[in-house]
């Protein structure tokens, strides 16, 4: 009897593995640089694939950076889901979100540079905004959805500022996330108390 969960054909598995290896290569090449300094030729060389193969998977450099951000977002969402937020503690929710973001930046030093390069994309900070909205929604169960959304967006803008400056001068500045956490707690404390 065939399995209900069938594996994709080997060709699809190989294609996905190749795509992931190109993304890994792009991450290695980007460390210590800005996305504007990056070329698809360098990425292809690092990945050990012909430039034409890279273009089979990604239309251009922006497409590749978008795929990197998507991968970072998925990893962030997984980390937030496994961390688990408590509905009775909005400050704990903020700390949890900021802790996950800090770990993501430590694990992927280019996270902020890629996010900054893609600021025009509405999905860049989606996992963080969503996590903040969830935490605030639990803390304010009777508040209007629009109010919660505005609070979360403002809190996210503080996070985004920390992300943009995390690697200024080529050095990591994890204290920026501590400062952002303090600023978010002060801002939200005006509305949520406690």
N, C-alpha and C positions, 0 to 999 in steps of 0.2 A: 504494500500500500504506500503511495507517495506521501511524503511529508507535507504538512500544511504550510510550513515555512520553507519554501524552496530557495536555494541560493541562486543568485544571478549567474548567468553563463560566465565562464572564465574570462572571456573577452571583456565583459563589463567590469569584473573585478580588477583585471589588469589596468583597464582605463582609469578606474577610480584610484588605484594605487599610484599610477603615473601622475594623475592630477594632484594627489596629495604630496607626492615627492617634489613636484614643481613648486607647490606652496611652501614646503619645508625649505627648499633651496632659496626661494624669495625671502623667507624670514632670515636665513643665514646671511644672505647678501646685504640685507637692509640694516642689520645691527650696526649702530654707530653712524648711520647716514639718514638722510631724509628721503622720502619716496620720490621727490623730484629729481634726485641724483641717480635713481635706479633706471636701468634699461632692461628690456626683455632679453637682449642679447646676453647680458651678464647672468641673468637668471637661468636662461637655457644652458649656458656653459656650466654653471654651478650644479644644475640638475643632471647634466650629462645627456641632454637631449638636443636634437636639431631645433633651430628656431621655429621651423614649420610645425613641429610637434607641439611646441608651447602654444602656438596660435590655433591649434586644433582644440585646445581646452579653454583658452582665454582669448577673447577678441582683441584686447589691448591691455595696457598696464593698469588702467583704471578698473577693468573687469577683474584682473588678477588681485588687485588690492581689495576690491569688493568681496571677492571670495575669501581672502584672508580675514577680513572683518567678520564675515559670516561665520567662519570657523571659530574666531575668538568669541563671538556672541553665543554660539552654541555651547562652547566650553564654559562661559560665564553663567549661562542659564542652568547648565547641569550642576555647577558648583553651588549656585543659589538654591536650587531645588534640594540638593542633598544637605545643605546647611540647615534648612528649616527655620522659618520665622515664627515667633510667638505672637499671637494676636493682641496680647495685653501689654506689650512693651515696644512702643514705637522707637524709643531710643536704642533698644537692643536691635531692632530691625535696621536702623541707620548704621549702627556699628557693624552688623553682619554684612550688609551690602558693601560698606567701605572696606571691610576686611577682605572680602572676595575680590573686589576691584584691585586692591593693593597686591594681592597674591597673583592675580592675572598679569599685572604689569611686571612683577618680578619674574614670573615664568616666561613671559613674552615681552622682552624689553622694547619691541617695536610697536606694541599695542597702541600707545598714545600717538605715535607718529602716523600710523595708518589711520587711526580715527580722525586725527586732525586733517589729513589729506582728503578724507571723505566727508567732511562736515556738511556738504550739500545733501548727502544721502539721509533721508529721514530714519533709516534703520540703524544708523551707526551706534547710537546709544540706547537702542530699544530695550535690551535686557535690563539695563540699569534703571531706566525710566519705569519699566513695568514693575520691577522689584520695589522701587520706591512707592509707586502707586498702590501696590498690594499692601505694603506695610502701613501706609497712611490710611488706606481704606479700612483696614482692620482696626486702626486706632480711632478712626472717625466713622463708625458704622452708619451714622445718620446724616452725614454730610453729603452735600450735592456732589455728583461725580465730577462736574466741572471744577469745583473748588479743589477737590483732591488732585485732579489733573494739573491745575495751576501750581499747587504746592510742590508736586512731584517734579514738574518741569523746572521750576526755580531751583529746587534742590539739585536736580541733574546739571543745571548750568554751573553750579559750584563744582560738581564732580568733573565736568568737562574742562573747566579752567585748570584744575589740578592735573588732569591728564595731559593737557597741552604743554604744561611746564615741567612735567615729571622728568624729562630727559634734557632739559636745558643745559647747554654746555657739555653734552655728552656724558653727564653723570646722573645717576638715578637719585631722585630726591623723595624717598618714601614719606618723609615728614609732611609733604604737601597733602597727602591723603589724610593724615592726622588733623592738619589744619582745616581741610575741607569738611571732615567729620564734625569738628567743633563748630564751624560756621553753619553747617546744616542743622545741627542740634539747636544752636542759638536761634536761627531763623524759624524753625518749626516749633520751638518751645513757645514762641509768641502766640501761636495758634492752638497748640495742643496742650500746653501747660505741662506739669509734671516734670 
